[in-house]
Amino acid sequence: MKTKIALVIAAFCLLSTSLMAGVTNFSNGVSSYGIPLPTGSGFTGGKVFFVGDSVAGNSDGNPGTMTRPFATIDYAIGRCTASKGDTIYVLPGHTGTVSAAGGIDADVAGIRIIGLGNKDNRPVITLGTADTADIDIDAANIYFENLKFVVAKDGLDTVIDVNADDFTIRNCEFEEGTSIQADEYIDVSANATEIIGNTFRSVAAGMAHAIQINGTFSDIVIKDNWIYGDFSNAGIYSASAFVDALIVGNYVQNLQADDHAVELTAAATGIISDNRFGINSEAATNALDPGSMKLIQCYVATGNVLDDVQLP
């Protein structure tokens, strides 16, 4: 009987060893809290780095683990390998400053930068000092999520300058200081940009637009965002001919008198669907200039009127 029990235990140990051969923790030694993860899965396909919460002990001389994180996002980007699925987690309470052009330069392809925390506990990146201070997207397939961007310099040109294809930004927040305005929050000069589920606020007059499509590009998605401000052009704007875009599910309010919520050039193509617009005008048609995009069931509230009007 003892011999049989010993054989069963030996077989179980051998099976366990075989199963564990195909699982791993995070690739740079970060604990996965005791939960084995399949080798080669999307979650662990690349290296994982952490950027700290701006307290003593964080340093770009650290190894970038959770307990010994880096101090800056830009340094963490430089530690990544292109197109390997590397991920940078930015810890709750992190504060970063961008004071020059390309102060954060996402120039390593295929990386994800994800903020941890909720609301005001999320990582905050403040842009100031020079009008040209910005965050550059200079490599393909970059992903941002759950970060907060604050404009601290009146007359700032742009917050995020998208120069490479397949950029995605999701669930981030953009805001300005009192009586401080940037010209725009996101400038899109690339194909296949996705702007999904973000909040853009600019209450004081002075911002031209929240999002600009700045060239002849394709496959751009602007979806489920809340855009609120006093825009001299529009919340979403383009003077360039772009094609095959999708603008859907957004709430856009422009406080500027008789200006658009969305204003596009005549040559723009794609679909505008199921958006809600608020404008400071009594003419509902002032809410939207769709260019040559197909318009499907959008609604606009005009002036102080409570009733909405369907477009077209």
C-alpha positions as CSV (number, residue, x, y, z in Angstrom):
1,M,0.0,0.0,0.0
2,K,2.8,2.4,0.9
3,T,4.5,1.6,-2.4
4,K,1.3,2.5,-4.3
5,I,1.0,5.8,-2.4
6,A,4.6,6.6,-3.1
7,L,4.2,5.9,-6.9
8,V,1.0,8.2,-7.0
9,I,2.9,11.0,-5.3
10,A,5.9,10.6,-7.7
11,A,3.5,10.7,-10.7
12,F,1.8,13.8,-9.4
13,C,5.1,15.6,-8.9
14,L,6.2,14.7,-12.4
15,L,2.9,15.9,-13.9
16,S,3.1,19.2,-11.9
17,T,6.7,19.8,-13.2
18,S,5.5,19.2,-16.8
19,L,2.6,21.6,-16.4
20,M,4.7,24.3,-14.8
21,A,7.2,24.1,-17.6
22,G,4.8,26.1,-19.8
23,V,4.0,28.8,-17.3
24,T,5.9,31.8,-16.1
25,N,5.8,35.0,-14.0
26,F,6.5,38.4,-15.5
27,S,9.5,38.2,-17.7
28,N,11.7,40.6,-15.6
29,G,11.1,38.9,-12.3
30,V,8.1,40.9,-11.1
31,S,5.8,38.7,-9.0
32,S,2.6,37.5,-10.5
33,Y,1.2,37.0,-6.9
34,G,1.6,33.3,-7.1
35,I,-0.6,32.8,-10.2
36,P,1.2,31.1,-13.0
37,L,0.6,32.6,-16.4
38,P,1.0,30.8,-19.8
39,T,4.3,31.4,-21.5
40,G,3.8,33.6,-24.6
41,S,0.4,34.9,-23.6
42,G,-0.4,38.5,-24.6
43,F,-0.1,39.5,-21.0
44,T,3.5,38.3,-20.6
45,G,4.7,38.5,-24.1
46,G,7.2,41.1,-23.3
47,K,9.0,42.8,-20.4
48,V,7.1,44.6,-17.7
49,F,8.5,47.8,-16.1
50,F,7.1,50.1,-13.4
51,V,7.4,53.9,-13.0
52,G,7.1,55.1,-9.4
53,D,4.7,57.3,-7.5
54,S,7.2,60.3,-7.2
55,V,8.3,59.5,-3.6
56,A,11.9,59.1,-2.3
57,G,13.5,55.9,-3.5
58,N,12.3,55.9,-7.1
59,S,15.2,56.3,-9.5
60,D,16.0,55.7,-13.2
61,G,19.0,53.8,-11.8
62,N,16.6,51.2,-10.4
63,P,15.7,47.9,-12.2
64,G,12.1,49.1,-12.8
65,T,10.4,46.5,-10.7
66,M,7.3,47.3,-8.6
67,T,9.4,47.6,-5.4
68,R,12.2,49.5,-7.1
69,P,10.5,51.4,-9.9
70,F,11.9,53.9,-12.4
71,A,11.3,57.6,-11.8
72,T,10.3,58.7,-15.3
73,I,8.2,57.4,-18.1
74,D,10.6,58.5,-20.8
75,Y,13.4,56.5,-19.3
76,A,11.2,53.4,-19.0
77,I,10.4,53.7,-22.7
78,G,14.1,53.6,-23.5
79,R,14.4,50.3,-21.6
80,C,11.8,48.6,-23.8
81,T,12.4,46.5,-26.9
82,A,10.5,47.3,-30.1
83,S,7.5,45.1,-31.1
84,K,7.9,42.6,-28.3
85,G,4.7,43.6,-26.3
86,D,6.6,45.4,-23.5
87,T,4.4,47.2,-20.9
88,I,5.1,50.1,-18.6
89,Y,2.8,50.4,-15.6
90,V,2.8,53.9,-14.0
91,L,1.9,53.7,-10.3
92,P,-0.8,55.7,-8.6
93,G,0.3,59.1,-7.4
94,H,3.0,59.5,-10.0
95,T,3.6,63.1,-11.2
96,G,5.6,63.8,-14.2
97,T,6.6,67.1,-15.9
98,V,7.1,67.8,-19.6
99,S,8.9,71.1,-20.2
100,A,10.3,70.7,-23.8
101,A,9.3,69.3,-27.2
102,G,9.3,65.5,-27.0
103,G,9.7,65.6,-23.2
104,I,8.1,62.2,-23.4
105,D,8.9,60.5,-26.7
106,A,7.1,57.2,-27.4
107,D,9.7,56.1,-29.9
108,V,9.8,52.3,-29.3
109,A,7.2,50.4,-31.4
110,G,4.5,48.2,-29.9
111,I,4.7,49.3,-26.2
112,R,1.8,49.9,-23.8
113,I,1.9,52.7,-21.1
114,I,-0.8,52.1,-18.5
115,G,-1.6,54.2,-15.5
116,L,-2.8,52.6,-12.3
117,G,-5.2,54.2,-9.9
118,N,-8.6,55.9,-10.2
119,K,-9.6,59.5,-10.8
120,D,-7.2,62.0,-9.1
121,N,-5.0,59.0,-7.9
122,R,-4.1,58.3,-11.4
123,P,-0.6,59.3,-12.8
124,V,-0.6,63.0,-13.7
125,I,1.6,64.4,-16.4
126,T,1.9,68.2,-16.4
127,L,3.0,70.2,-19.5
128,G,4.5,73.6,-19.1
129,T,7.4,76.0,-19.4
130,A,7.6,76.2,-23.3
131,D,4.8,76.5,-25.9
132,T,6.4,73.6,-27.7
133,A,6.4,71.2,-24.7
134,D,4.6,68.1,-25.8
135,I,4.4,64.3,-25.8
136,D,5.5,62.7,-29.2
137,I,4.2,59.4,-30.6
138,D,7.1,58.5,-33.0
139,A,6.7,54.8,-33.3
140,A,3.9,52.5,-34.5
141,N,1.5,50.6,-32.3
142,I,1.8,52.6,-29.1
143,Y,-1.0,52.3,-26.5
144,F,-1.8,54.8,-23.7
145,E,-4.4,54.1,-21.0
146,N,-5.7,55.7,-17.7
147,L,-3.3,58.7,-17.6
148,K,-4.2,62.4,-16.7
149,F,-2.7,65.3,-18.7
150,V,-2.7,68.8,-17.3
151,V,-1.8,72.0,-19.3
152,A,0.1,74.5,-17.1
153,K,1.4,76.8,-19.8
154,D,-0.9,79.3,-21.5
155,G,-0.4,79.1,-25.3
156,L,0.9,75.5,-25.3
157,D,0.8,74.3,-28.9
158,T,-0.4,70.7,-28.3
159,V,-0.3,68.0,-25.7
160,I,0.1,64.8,-27.7
161,D,1.5,64.9,-31.2
162,V,0.7,61.7,-33.1
163,N,3.3,61.1,-35.8
164,A,3.2,57.3,-36.2
165,D,0.5,54.9,-37.3
166,D,-1.7,52.7,-35.1
167,F,-1.7,54.8,-31.9
168,T,-4.4,54.1,-29.3
169,I,-5.4,56.3,-26.4
170,R,-8.1,55.1,-24.1
171,N,-9.7,56.3,-20.8
172,C,-7.4,59.2,-20.3
173,E,-8.2,62.7,-19.1
174,F,-7.1,66.1,-20.4
175,E,-7.7,69.4,-18.5
176,E,-6.2,72.9,-18.2
177,G,-5.4,75.2,-15.3
178,T,-7.5,78.3,-14.6
179,S,-7.2,80.8,-17.4
180,I,-4.7,78.6,-19.2
181,Q,-5.4,77.3,-22.7
182,A,-3.5,75.1,-25.1
183,D,-4.2,75.3,-28.8
184,E,-5.2,71.7,-28.9
185,Y,-5.0,68.5,-27.0
186,I,-4.3,65.8,-29.7
187,D,-2.9,66.4,-33.1
188,V,-3.3,63.4,-35.4
189,S,-0.8,63.2,-38.3
190,A,-0.9,59.4,-38.8
191,N,-3.1,56.5,-40.0
192,A,-5.3,54.3,-37.8
193,T,-5.3,56.4,-34.7
194,E,-7.9,55.4,-32.1
195,I,-9.1,57.9,-29.5
196,I,-11.6,56.1,-27.3
197,G,-13.4,56.8,-24.0
198,N,-11.4,59.9,-23.0
199,T,-12.4,63.2,-21.3
200,F,-11.3,66.6,-22.7
201,R,-12.2,69.8,-20.8
202,S,-11.3,73.4,-21.7
203,V,-13.7,75.9,-20.0
204,A,-12.0,79.2,-20.6
205,A,-12.0,80.7,-24.1
206,G,-8.8,80.3,-26.2
207,M,-8.5,76.7,-27.3
208,A,-9.0,76.1,-31.1
209,H,-10.1,72.5,-30.8
210,A,-9.6,69.4,-28.6
211,I,-8.8,66.9,-31.4
212,Q,-7.4,67.8,-34.9
213,I,-6.9,65.4,-37.8
214,N,-4.0,67.2,-39.5
215,G,-3.5,65.6,-42.9
216,T,-4.7,63.1,-45.5
217,F,-4.9,60.0,-43.3
218,S,-7.2,56.9,-43.1
219,D,-8.9,54.6,-40.6
220,I,-9.2,57.0,-37.7
221,V,-11.6,56.2,-34.9
222,I,-12.9,58.8,-32.4
223,K,-15.3,57.0,-30.1
224,D,-17.2,57.4,-26.8
225,N,-15.3,60.6,-25.7
226,W,-16.6,63.5,-23.7
227,I,-15.4,66.8,-25.2
228,Y,-16.4,70.1,-23.4
229,G,-14.9,73.5,-24.0
230,D,-14.9,77.0,-25.6
231,F,-13.4,76.1,-29.0
232,S,-12.8,78.7,-31.7
233,N,-13.0,76.0,-34.3
234,A,-14.7,72.9,-32.9
235,G,-14.3,70.1,-30.4
236,I,-13.3,67.8,-33.3
237,Y,-11.7,69.6,-36.3
238,S,-10.0,69.0,-39.6
239,A,-9.1,71.2,-42.5
240,S,-7.5,68.2,-44.2
241,A,-9.0,65.5,-46.4
242,F,-9.0,62.2,-44.6
243,V,-10.8,59.0,-45.5
244,D,-12.6,56.1,-43.9
245,A,-13.0,57.6,-40.5
246,L,-15.5,56.6,-37.7
247,I,-16.8,59.3,-35.3
248,V,-19.3,57.6,-33.1
249,G,-20.8,57.8,-29.6
250,N,-19.2,61.1,-28.6
251,Y,-20.6,63.9,-26.4
252,V,-19.3,67.2,-27.7
253,Q,-20.3,70.6,-26.3
254,N,-18.9,73.9,-27.7
255,L,-19.5,77.0,-25.5
256,Q,-18.3,79.3,-28.3
257,A,-21.2,81.3,-29.8
258,D,-22.3,80.0,-33.2
259,D,-19.3,77.6,-33.6
260,H,-19.4,73.9,-34.4
261,A,-19.1,70.8,-32.2
262,V,-17.6,69.0,-35.1
263,E,-16.2,70.8,-38.2
264,L,-14.5,68.9,-41.1
265,T,-13.3,69.7,-44.6
266,A,-15.5,68.9,-47.5
267,A,-13.3,66.0,-48.7
268,A,-13.4,64.0,-45.4
269,T,-15.1,60.6,-45.7
270,G,-16.4,57.9,-43.4
271,I,-19.3,57.7,-40.9
272,I,-20.5,60.0,-38.2
273,S,-23.1,58.2,-36.1
274,D,-24.9,58.4,-32.7
275,N,-23.2,61.5,-31.3
276,R,-24.7,64.1,-29.0
277,F,-23.8,67.7,-29.6
278,G,-24.4,70.9,-27.5
279,I,-23.8,74.3,-29.1
280,N,-24.3,78.0,-28.1
281,S,-26.5,78.8,-31.1
282,E,-30.1,78.6,-32.0
283,A,-29.4,77.0,-35.4
284,A,-29.1,73.2,-35.1
285,T,-27.1,73.0,-38.3
286,N,-24.3,75.0,-36.7
287,A,-23.5,71.9,-34.6
288,L,-21.9,69.9,-37.4
289,D,-20.1,70.3,-40.7
290,P,-19.6,66.6,-41.7
291,G,-17.7,67.2,-44.9
292,S,-18.5,64.2,-47.1
293,M,-18.9,61.8,-44.2
294,K,-22.1,59.8,-44.0
295,L,-24.3,61.1,-41.1
296,I,-26.5,58.7,-39.1
297,Q,-28.8,59.8,-36.3
298,C,-27.0,62.4,-34.3
299,Y,-28.7,64.8,-31.9
300,V,-28.0,68.5,-31.0
301,A,-29.2,70.7,-28.2
302,T,-29.1,74.4,-29.2
303,G,-28.6,77.4,-26.9
304,N,-30.6,76.9,-23.7
305,V,-33.3,74.8,-25.4
306,L,-34.0,71.6,-23.6
307,D,-35.4,69.8,-26.6
308,D,-33.0,68.0,-28.8
309,V,-33.0,68.1,-32.6
310,Q,-32.1,65.1,-34.7
311,L,-29.5,65.4,-37.5
312,P,-29.9,65.0,-40.4
